[in-house]
């Protein structure tokens, strides 16, 4: 997109009190409907958190949902390992003041996050409401009453409210927020077959395609699919204070960094203006919505790459975004990985080893180089590093492979060739060294 690398398609809405203007540009990534407009459906990620906040506020006002009752009273059958969590309220959860970590700290979530980063998989797929409650029962909390962003906390808030009211979260959100605001294109997609025909395709900013995020136990924290037109309707209702649960946007608690928070909505003082907002991200989408509490001007920005759009939203609101970010270390790591992929094979060329050991080293070196190039192709910083450099890395590895394969080595020049067992042991040691280097590169590029 011109001078702004990393964006593919953008759908934008601008609010001026009760007037809404809509625009779309770029490519949706959907070959059936490539043009982006106000009806293109995007994953909006954590824009679902303010919606959950609005739902709680609406249920509190009209259905008597007790926002300030402790969880031990709302969920009497649950056994919390940490007694401090028993006193946490729905208001605490929805304002990120429960003391819960962002996500459960266990090997399953670590592997899911790693798989998402490397292969682009949905890290929440298969997780259910039961997983959320189980994670809460096993969680340890810290600093209850102080801001600490938590997807687990917001998911727990949504599902706890649903249990208290006696209806599923998705049904409550639709009936109490989406339908009253006529947000007819907004939904939580339950399965792949239900993906809207007008949906965009998500990518990393560098180009790798990402798997869609569909309904999970963490839906109250952000599995929303929506359009800029629908989000403009929601933003207008909150800015004017007339929508269901609009009171959720009222700032009540300190959230650090000149921010306050209500139920899922931030309010930040920027350049003398109070901006109420939230942003969102999934594997291949980013989003932002915000409005000026005094002028009632607002903006929605939806994008189908993982490049942040907060600065775009702030510019549209007439604000000066933060200065350019320093160059990412991933740029240097990307270049090092490209150059380093062929080094083991080149190293083997310099060795004088018996044929069997030489071939073992060569095969391991080629496997290392190929894996490293595949990895960096998926995760590298291709917004800064020219993609042609990856082709050069492939060419260098191929050249090293050809030169190494044609090098004349024989056991005749090595009368003391190691036994097959020793060859295996030496090969295993070399393989462990290469594996350690590969893991180090993976951690660095992630």
Secondary structure as UniProt FT lines:
FT   TURN            2..3
FT   TURN            5..6
FT   STRAND          9..16
FT   TURN            17..18
FT   STRAND          19..27
FT   TURN            31..32
FT   TURN            38..39
FT   STRAND          41..45
FT   HELIX           47..63
FT   TURN            67..68
FT   HELIX           71..74
FT   TURN            76..77
FT   HELIX           83..87
FT   HELIX           90..94
FT   TURN            95..96
FT   HELIX           107..119
FT   TURN            123..126
FT   HELIX           129..138
FT   TURN            144..145
FT   HELIX           151..165
FT   HELIX           169..173
FT   HELIX           174..178
FT   TURN            179..182
FT   TURN            184..185
FT   STRAND          187..188
FT   HELIX           192..194
FT   TURN            197..198
FT   TURN            205..206
FT   TURN            217..218
FT   HELIX           219..222
FT   STRAND          224..226
FT   HELIX           228..239
FT   TURN            240..241
FT   TURN            244..245
FT   HELIX           246..249
FT   STRAND          253..256
FT   TURN            257..258
FT   STRAND          259..261
FT   STRAND          266..270
FT   TURN            271..272
FT   STRAND          273..281
FT   STRAND          286..292
FT   TURN            293..295
FT   STRAND          297..303
FT   HELIX           310..316
FT   TURN            317..318
FT   HELIX           329..340
FT   TURN            341..342
FT   HELIX           343..349
FT   HELIX           355..379
FT   TURN            382..384
FT   HELIX           388..406
FT   HELIX           411..413
FT   TURN            415..416
FT   HELIX           420..445
//
